[in-house]
């Protein structure tokens, strides 16, 4: 009988310990989600989303201004796409408003990447809200980022690193 009580007590301690670890992890993820939701609010209310939207519109207008042959070449040949994006990057670099918008979006994504990469922000929540946006931004603006990294906030790899981490979930 005494052994049953000891075994029951030991099992209770183990279950209690596992429950405490579970509760701690749940609380920790809740905090990460809270920080991520604050980043999402910043994206929505501090002009980053607007800047991104205007940059996306500039890219769509750029593509619409190309001939069908140029669009087709860019779609089918890797070097054609690279040349198209380099040309777009040059155009963006010539427009002070677009340079400022790129700077703002890079700044936001670098902050988000540092937050997510350090574990302060939730990876899962970041992926749900920003995966496609970050990936598209990096695909289109990487030539600009590579050319102008010295004038951009943070490291030129931070936004790219964030994109790679979010892509790893696919």
C-alpha positions in Angstrom: 0.0 0.0 0.0 2.8 2.3 0.9 4.4 1.7 -2.5 1.2 2.6 -4.3 1.1 5.9 -2.4 4.8 6.6 -3.2 4.2 5.8 -6.9 1.1 7.9 -7.0 3.0 10.8 -5.3 5.8 10.5 -7.8 3.4 10.4 -10.7 1.6 13.5 -9.4 4.9 15.3 -9.2 5.8 14.4 -12.8 2.3 15.3 -14.1 2.4 18.6 -12.1 5.9 19.4 -13.5 4.7 18.7 -17.1 1.6 20.8 -16.5 3.8 23.7 -15.2 6.0 23.5 -18.3 3.0 23.4 -20.6 1.5 26.5 -18.8 4.8 28.3 -19.0 5.2 27.6 -22.7 1.6 28.7 -23.4 2.2 31.9 -21.5 5.4 32.5 -23.4 3.7 32.0 -26.8 0.9 34.4 -25.6 3.5 37.1 -24.9 5.2 36.5 -28.3 1.8 36.8 -30.0 1.1 40.0 -28.1 4.3 41.6 -29.4 3.6 40.4 -32.9 0.1 41.9 -32.8 1.7 45.2 -31.8 3.9 45.0 -34.9 0.8 44.3 -37.0 -0.9 47.4 -35.5 2.2 49.4 -36.3 2.1 48.1 -39.9 -1.5 49.1 -40.2 -1.4 52.5 -38.4 2.0 54.0 -38.9 2.1 54.2 -42.7 4.1 51.1 -43.5 1.2 49.3 -45.2 0.4 52.4 -47.2 4.0 52.7 -48.3 4.1 49.0 -49.3 0.9 49.4 -51.2 2.2 52.4 -53.2 5.4 50.5 -54.0 3.3 47.5 -55.1 1.3 49.9 -57.3 4.5 51.4 -58.8 5.7 47.9 -59.7 2.4 47.0 -61.3 2.5 50.2 -63.3 6.1 49.5 -64.3 5.1 46.0 -65.5 2.1 47.4 -67.4 4.4 49.9 -69.2 6.5 47.1 -70.6 5.9 45.5 -74.0 4.4 42.0 -74.1 7.8 40.7 -75.3 9.6 42.2 -72.4 7.1 40.7 -69.9 7.3 37.4 -71.6 11.1 37.3 -71.5 11.1 38.3 -67.8 8.6 35.5 -67.0 10.5 32.8 -68.9 14.2 33.6 -68.6 15.9 34.1 -65.2 18.3 36.7 -66.6 15.4 38.6 -68.2 13.7 38.8 -64.8 17.0 40.0 -63.2 17.4 42.7 -65.8 13.8 43.8 -65.4 14.1 44.0 -61.6 17.4 45.9 -62.0 15.8 48.4 -64.3 12.9 48.8 -61.8 15.4 49.3 -59.0 17.1 52.1 -61.0 13.8 53.8 -61.5 12.9 53.5 -57.8 16.3 55.0 -56.9 15.5 58.1 -59.1 12.3 58.9 -57.2 12.8 60.5 -53.7 9.4 59.5 -52.5 9.8 55.8 -53.6 13.3 55.8 -52.0 11.7 56.9 -48.7 8.9 54.4 -49.0 11.4 51.5 -49.6 13.4 52.7 -46.6 10.3 52.7 -44.4 9.3 49.2 -45.5 12.8 47.9 -45.1 12.9 49.5 -41.6 9.7 47.8 -40.6 10.6 44.4 -42.0 14.0 44.6 -40.3 12.3 45.4 -37.0 9.9 42.5 -37.5 12.7 40.2 -38.5 14.7 41.0 -35.4 11.7 40.6 -33.3 10.7 37.2 -34.8 14.3 36.0 -35.1 15.0 36.6 -31.4 11.9 34.8 -30.3 10.3 38.0 -28.9 7.6 37.9 -31.7 5.7 34.7 -32.6 7.0 33.0 -35.7 3.6 31.5 -36.4 1.7 34.8 -36.2 4.4 36.6 -38.2 4.0 33.9 -40.9 0.2 34.1 -41.0 0.2 37.9 -41.4 3.4 38.7 -43.4 4.7 35.6 -45.3 3.4 36.6 -48.8 4.1 40.3 -48.2 7.7 39.8 -47.1 8.4 37.3 -49.9 6.9 39.5 -52.6 8.8 42.6 -51.3 12.1 40.7 -51.2 11.6 39.2 -54.7 10.9 42.6 -56.2 13.1 45.0 -54.2 16.2 42.8 -53.5 18.1 44.4 -56.4 17.4 47.9 -54.9 18.3 46.7 -51.4 21.5 45.2 -52.6 22.5 48.3 -54.5 21.5 50.8 -51.7 22.1 48.8 -48.5 24.4 51.4 -47.1 21.6 54.0 -47.0 19.0 51.6 -45.6 18.3 51.0 -41.9 19.8 47.8 -40.4 21.5 45.0 -42.3 20.7 44.2 -45.9 20.2 40.6 -44.9 17.7 41.0 -42.1 14.6 41.3 -44.4 16.0 38.5 -46.6 16.6 36.3 -43.5 13.1 36.9 -42.4 11.8 35.9 -45.8 13.9 32.7 -45.7 12.6 31.8 -42.2 9.0 32.3 -43.3 9.6 30.3 -46.5 11.1 27.4 -44.5 7.5 26.6 -43.2 6.2 25.8 -46.7 
